[in-house]
């Protein structure tokens, strides 16, 4: 089995494992895009996850208008379709939330975080093939959690016992995938992702990457709404991740 097929198999194992977890307290609905959006997700990996990578960026979990719709991390629809050249059929989760429908590539909403992130990467690298030659973007947790109201519930807000079981599965997956990708840098997109990188990788694999973070591009962050791209690019240059 080649490296990309091994990565695909690892994520299929994770997908099956997280589907055995109960719906946590506080969440009304849980979506697993690795199942219903498997076609675009696996096309993303097959096209872009060939190791080695110099830089792996890590997000927290899928956003409702990004990866939840397209299966691609931070998968803002225009970026995935037009920049990456990926558009595949997306199925439905078992129990869709009426306020968070899955419309796949027909979804009219745009995920701001994804638009900012992929906009920066496309500005830096030009075409997608140049960027993905030595970069890859992944998410730590594959699941989307929603409250009864439809409000997004992030993994760090889940009950402690549930988080323990979830993090055990996601940490193991992250270690295995990063070991295959063999990056020089692992960059958290936000503080949560950096924390999980350190918890998962420090002393746990043979050739551990250097770990740091950039500001998360979420519009919920006032700081991210004041020139996020300039700050993120500046941090990557300061760290010498980018020259």
C-alpha positions as a Markdown table, in Angstrom:
| # | Residue | x | y | z |
|---|---|---|---|---|
| 1 | Unk | 0.0 | 0.0 | 0.0 |
| 2 | Unk | 1.5 | 3.4 | -0.9 |
| 3 | Unk | 1.7 | 6.3 | 1.5 |
| 4 | Unk | -1.5 | 8.2 | 0.4 |
| 5 | Unk | -3.5 | 5.0 | 0.5 |
| 6 | Unk | -2.2 | 4.4 | 4.0 |
| 7 | Unk | -3.3 | 7.9 | 5.0 |
| 8 | Unk | -6.7 | 7.2 | 3.6 |
| 9 | Unk | -7.0 | 3.9 | 5.5 |
| 10 | Unk | -6.0 | 5.7 | 8.7 |
| 11 | Unk | -8.7 | 8.3 | 8.3 |
| 12 | Unk | -11.3 | 5.6 | 7.5 |
| 13 | Unk | -10.3 | 3.9 | 10.8 |
| 14 | Unk | -10.8 | 7.2 | 12.6 |
| 15 | Unk | -14.1 | 7.8 | 10.9 |
| 16 | Unk | -15.4 | 4.4 | 12.0 |
| 17 | Unk | -14.0 | 4.9 | 15.5 |
| 18 | Unk | -15.6 | 8.3 | 16.2 |
| 19 | Unk | -18.9 | 7.0 | 14.9 |
| 20 | Unk | -19.0 | 4.6 | 17.9 |
| 21 | Unk | -18.8 | 7.5 | 20.4 |
| 22 | Unk | -22.2 | 8.6 | 21.9 |
| 23 | Unk | -23.7 | 12.0 | 21.1 |
| 24 | Unk | -22.1 | 14.1 | 23.8 |
| 25 | Unk | -24.1 | 16.2 | 26.4 |
| 26 | Unk | -24.8 | 19.6 | 25.0 |
| 27 | Unk | -24.8 | 18.5 | 21.3 |
| 28 | Unk | -28.1 | 17.8 | 19.5 |
| 29 | Unk | -26.6 | 16.6 | 16.3 |
| 30 | Unk | -23.2 | 15.3 | 15.2 |
| 31 | Unk | -22.1 | 15.3 | 11.6 |
| 32 | Unk | -19.2 | 13.1 | 10.2 |
| 33 | Unk | -18.1 | 14.6 | 6.8 |
| 34 | Unk | -15.6 | 11.8 | 6.4 |
| 35 | Unk | -18.6 | 9.6 | 5.7 |
| 36 | Unk | -21.2 | 11.6 | 3.8 |
| 37 | Unk | -18.6 | 13.8 | 2.0 |
| 38 | Unk | -16.1 | 11.0 | 1.6 |
| 39 | Unk | -15.8 | 11.5 | -2.2 |
| 40 | Unk | -14.4 | 15.1 | -2.1 |
| 41 | Unk | -12.4 | 14.4 | 1.1 |
| 42 | Unk | -10.6 | 11.4 | -0.4 |
| 43 | Unk | -10.1 | 13.2 | -3.7 |
| 44 | Unk | -8.4 | 16.0 | -1.7 |
| 45 | Unk | -6.1 | 13.5 | 0.0 |
| 46 | Unk | -5.3 | 11.5 | -3.2 |
| 47 | Unk | -4.5 | 14.7 | -5.1 |
| 48 | Unk | -2.6 | 16.6 | -2.5 |
| 49 | Unk | -1.4 | 14.4 | 0.4 |
| 50 | Unk | 1.6 | 12.7 | -1.3 |
| 51 | Unk | 4.5 | 12.9 | 1.2 |
| 52 | Unk | 6.8 | 14.3 | 2.2 |
| 53 | Unk | 5.4 | 17.8 | 3.2 |
| 54 | Unk | 7.6 | 20.5 | 4.6 |
| 55 | Unk | 4.6 | 22.1 | 6.4 |
| 56 | Unk | 1.4 | 20.6 | 7.9 |
| 57 | Unk | -1.2 | 23.1 | 9.0 |
| 58 | Unk | -3.8 | 21.8 | 11.5 |
| 59 | Unk | -7.3 | 23.2 | 12.2 |
| 60 | Unk | -9.7 | 22.2 | 15.0 |
| 61 | Unk | -12.7 | 20.6 | 13.4 |
| 62 | Unk | -15.0 | 21.2 | 10.4 |
| 63 | Unk | -17.0 | 24.4 | 10.1 |
| 64 | Unk | -20.7 | 24.3 | 9.1 |
| 65 | Unk | -20.1 | 26.1 | 5.8 |
| 66 | Unk | -16.7 | 24.7 | 4.9 |
| 67 | Unk | -15.6 | 21.1 | 5.5 |
| 68 | Unk | -19.2 | 20.2 | 6.6 |
| 69 | Unk | -20.3 | 21.0 | 3.0 |
| 70 | Unk | -17.3 | 20.0 | 0.9 |
| 71 | Unk | -15.3 | 17.4 | 2.9 |
| 72 | Unk | -12.1 | 19.5 | 2.6 |
| 73 | Unk | -10.5 | 21.2 | 5.7 |
| 74 | Unk | -11.5 | 24.9 | 5.8 |
| 75 | Unk | -13.3 | 24.0 | 2.6 |
| 76 | Unk | -14.8 | 27.2 | 1.4 |
| 77 | Unk | -16.7 | 26.2 | -1.7 |
| 78 | Unk | -15.2 | 28.6 | -4.2 |
| 79 | Unk | -11.6 | 27.8 | -3.1 |
| 80 | Unk | -12.2 | 24.0 | -3.3 |
| 81 | Unk | -14.0 | 24.1 | -6.6 |
| 82 | Unk | -12.0 | 26.8 | -8.5 |
| 83 | Unk | -8.5 | 26.8 | -6.9 |
| 84 | Unk | -8.2 | 23.1 | -6.0 |
| 85 | Unk | -10.3 | 21.8 | -8.9 |
| 86 | Unk | -12.4 | 19.5 | -6.7 |
| 87 | Unk | -16.1 | 19.1 | -7.0 |
| 88 | Unk | -17.8 | 15.8 | -6.1 |
| 89 | Unk | -21.2 | 14.6 | -5.0 |
| 90 | Unk | -21.9 | 14.9 | -1.3 |
| 91 | Unk | -24.5 | 12.7 | 0.5 |
| 92 | Unk | -26.5 | 13.5 | 3.6 |
| 93 | Unk | -25.7 | 12.8 | 7.3 |
| 94 | Unk | -28.2 | 10.5 | 9.0 |
| 95 | Unk | -30.0 | 13.2 | 10.9 |
| 96 | Unk | -29.6 | 16.6 | 9.4 |
| 97 | Unk | -30.2 | 19.6 | 11.6 |
| 98 | Unk | -33.0 | 21.7 | 10.0 |
| 99 | Unk | -30.9 | 24.9 | 10.6 |
| 100 | Unk | -27.7 | 23.4 | 9.2 |
| 101 | Unk | -28.6 | 21.6 | 6.0 |
| 102 | Unk | -26.0 | 19.9 | 3.9 |
| 103 | Unk | -26.1 | 21.2 | 0.4 |
| 104 | Unk | -22.6 | 20.2 | -0.7 |
| 105 | Unk | -21.2 | 22.3 | -3.5 |
| 106 | Unk | -24.6 | 23.9 | -4.0 |
| 107 | Unk | -24.4 | 25.6 | -0.6 |
| 108 | Unk | -24.8 | 29.4 | -1.1 |
| 109 | Unk | -22.9 | 30.3 | 2.1 |
| 110 | Unk | -19.2 | 31.1 | 2.2 |
| 111 | Unk | -17.1 | 30.1 | 5.2 |
| 112 | Unk | -15.1 | 33.2 | 6.1 |
| 113 | Unk | -12.3 | 31.3 | 7.9 |
| 114 | Unk | -11.7 | 29.1 | 4.8 |
| 115 | Unk | -11.9 | 32.1 | 2.4 |
| 116 | Unk | -9.3 | 33.9 | 4.4 |
| 117 | Unk | -7.0 | 30.8 | 4.8 |
| 118 | Unk | -7.1 | 29.6 | 1.2 |
| 119 | Unk | -6.9 | 33.2 | 0.0 |
| 120 | Unk | -3.6 | 33.7 | 1.8 |
| 121 | Unk | -2.2 | 30.4 | 0.6 |
| 122 | Unk | -3.2 | 31.1 | -3.0 |
| 123 | Unk | -1.7 | 34.6 | -2.8 |
| 124 | Unk | 1.5 | 33.1 | -1.4 |
| 125 | Unk | 1.9 | 30.2 | -3.8 |
| 126 | Unk | -0.2 | 31.1 | -6.9 |
| 127 | Unk | -1.6 | 27.8 | -8.1 |
| 128 | Unk | -2.7 | 25.0 | -5.8 |
| 129 | Unk | -0.2 | 22.5 | -7.1 |
| 130 | Unk | 2.6 | 24.8 | -6.0 |
| 131 | Unk | 1.2 | 25.2 | -2.5 |
| 132 | Unk | 0.4 | 21.5 | -2.0 |
| 133 | Unk | 3.8 | 20.4 | -3.3 |
| 134 | Unk | 5.2 | 21.0 | 0.2 |
| 135 | Unk | 2.1 | 22.0 | 2.4 |
| 136 | Unk | -1.0 | 20.2 | 3.5 |
| 137 | Unk | -4.0 | 21.4 | 5.6 |
| 138 | Unk | -5.7 | 18.9 | 7.9 |
| 139 | Unk | -8.2 | 19.0 | 10.8 |
| 140 | Unk | -7.7 | 17.5 | 14.2 |
| 141 | Unk | -11.2 | 16.3 | 14.8 |
| 142 | Unk | -13.4 | 15.2 | 11.9 |
| 143 | Unk | -16.8 | 15.8 | 13.5 |
| 144 | Unk | -19.2 | 18.7 | 13.5 |
| 145 | Unk | -21.1 | 19.3 | 16.7 |
| 146 | Unk | -24.3 | 21.4 | 16.9 |
| 147 | Unk | -26.4 | 22.6 | 19.7 |
| 148 | Unk | -30.2 | 22.4 | 19.5 |
| 149 | Unk | -30.3 | 25.9 | 18.2 |
| 150 | Unk | -27.9 | 25.0 | 15.4 |
| 151 | Unk | -25.0 | 26.9 | 17.0 |
| 152 | Unk | -21.6 | 25.4 | 16.4 |
| 153 | Unk | -20.1 | 23.5 | 19.4 |
| 154 | Unk | -16.3 | 23.2 | 19.3 |
| 155 | Unk | -14.5 | 20.2 | 20.7 |
| 156 | Unk | -12.9 | 22.1 | 23.6 |
| 157 | Unk | -16.4 | 22.8 | 24.9 |
| 158 | Unk | -17.5 | 19.2 | 25.1 |
| 159 | Unk | -17.8 | 17.2 | 28.4 |
| 160 | Unk | -14.4 | 16.1 | 29.8 |
| 161 | Unk | -15.1 | 12.4 | 29.7 |
| 162 | Unk | -16.1 | 12.6 | 26.0 |
| 163 | Unk | -13.1 | 14.8 | 25.2 |
| 164 | Unk | -10.8 | 12.2 | 26.7 |
| 165 | Unk | -12.1 | 9.5 | 24.4 |
| 166 | Unk | -12.3 | 11.7 | 21.4 |
| 167 | Unk | -8.7 | 13.1 | 21.9 |
| 168 | Unk | -7.3 | 9.6 | 22.3 |
| 169 | Unk | -8.6 | 8.7 | 18.8 |
| 170 | Unk | -7.6 | 12.0 | 17.2 |
| 171 | Unk | -4.2 | 12.1 | 18.8 |
| 172 | Unk | -3.3 | 8.6 | 17.5 |
| 173 | Unk | -4.5 | 9.5 | 14.0 |
| 174 | Unk | -2.5 | 12.7 | 14.0 |
| 175 | Unk | 0.7 | 11.0 | 15.1 |
| 176 | Unk | 0.4 | 8.3 | 12.4 |
| 177 | Unk | -0.4 | 10.7 | 9.6 |
| 178 | Unk | 2.3 | 13.2 | 10.6 |
| 179 | Unk | 4.9 | 10.4 | 10.8 |
| 180 | Unk | 4.1 | 9.5 | 7.2 |
| 181 | Unk | 4.1 | 13.1 | 6.0 |
| 182 | Unk | 7.4 | 13.8 | 7.8 |
| 183 | Unk | 7.1 | 17.6 | 8.0 |
| 184 | Unk | 9.7 | 20.0 | 9.2 |
| 185 | Unk | 6.9 | 22.2 | 10.6 |
| 186 | Unk | 3.5 | 21.5 | 12.1 |
| 187 | Unk | 1.6 | 24.8 | 12.5 |
| 188 | Unk | -1.6 | 25.0 | 14.5 |
| 189 | Unk | -4.3 | 27.2 | 13.1 |
| 190 | Unk | -5.3 | 28.7 | 16.4 |
| 191 | Unk | -4.2 | 27.8 | 20.0 |
| 192 | Unk | -6.3 | 24.7 | 20.3 |
| 193 | Unk | -4.6 | 23.0 | 17.3 |
| 194 | Unk | -1.2 | 24.0 | 18.6 |
| 195 | Unk | -2.0 | 22.4 | 22.0 |
| 196 | Unk | -3.1 | 19.2 | 20.4 |
| 197 | Unk | 0.0 | 19.1 | 18.2 |
| 198 | Unk | 2.2 | 19.3 | 21.2 |
| 199 | Unk | 0.2 | 16.8 | 23.2 |
| 200 | Unk | 0.2 | 14.3 | 20.3 |
| 201 | Unk | 3.7 | 14.7 | 18.9 |
| 202 | Unk | 6.2 | 15.8 | 21.5 |
| 203 | Unk | 8.4 | 12.8 | 22.1 |
| 204 | Unk | 5.9 | 10.4 | 20.4 |
| 205 | Unk | 7.4 | 10.1 | 16.9 |
| 206 | Unk | 10.9 | 9.6 | 15.7 |
| 207 | Unk | 11.4 | 12.8 | 13.8 |
| 208 | Unk | 9.1 | 15.4 | 15.5 |
| 209 | Unk | 8.4 | 18.6 | 13.6 |
| 210 | Unk | 8.8 | 22.0 | 15.0 |
| 211 | Unk | 5.5 | 23.2 | 16.4 |
| 212 | Unk | 4.0 | 26.7 | 16.5 |
| 213 | Unk | 0.8 | 28.5 | 15.5 |
| 214 | Unk | -0.8 | 31.2 | 13.6 |
| 215 | Unk | -3.9 | 33.2 | 14.6 |
| 216 | Unk | -7.2 | 31.5 | 13.7 |
| 217 | Unk | -9.0 | 33.3 | 10.8 |
| 218 | Unk | -12.4 | 33.1 | 12.4 |
| 219 | Unk | -14.6 | 36.2 | 12.1 |
| 220 | Unk | -15.5 | 35.6 | 15.8 |
| 221 | Unk | -12.0 | 36.9 | 16.6 |
| 222 | Unk | -11.8 | 40.8 | 16.6 |
| 223 | Unk | -8.0 | 40.4 | 16.0 |
| 224 | Unk | -8.6 | 38.2 | 13.0 |
| 225 | Unk | -10.9 | 40.9 | 11.6 |
| 226 | Unk | -8.1 | 43.4 | 11.6 |
| 227 | Unk | -5.7 | 42.2 | 8.9 |
| 228 | Unk | -5.6 | 38.5 | 9.6 |
| 229 | Unk | -3.7 | 37.6 | 6.3 |
| 230 | Unk | -0.9 | 40.1 | 7.1 |
| 231 | Unk | -0.5 | 38.9 | 10.6 |
| 232 | Unk | -0.5 | 35.2 | 9.7 |
| 233 | Unk | 1.9 | 35.7 | 6.8 |
| 234 | Unk | 4.1 | 37.8 | 9.1 |
| 235 | Unk | 4.2 | 35.1 | 11.7 |
| 236 | Unk | 5.1 | 32.5 | 9.2 |
| 237 | Unk | 8.0 | 34.6 | 7.9 |
| 238 | Unk | 9.1 | 35.4 | 11.4 |
| 239 | Unk | 9.3 | 31.6 | 12.1 |
| 240 | Unk | 11.0 | 31.1 | 8.8 |
| 241 | Unk | 8.3 | 28.7 | 7.8 |
| 242 | Unk | 8.0 | 30.9 | 4.7 |
| 243 | Unk | 10.9 | 32.9 | 3.3 |
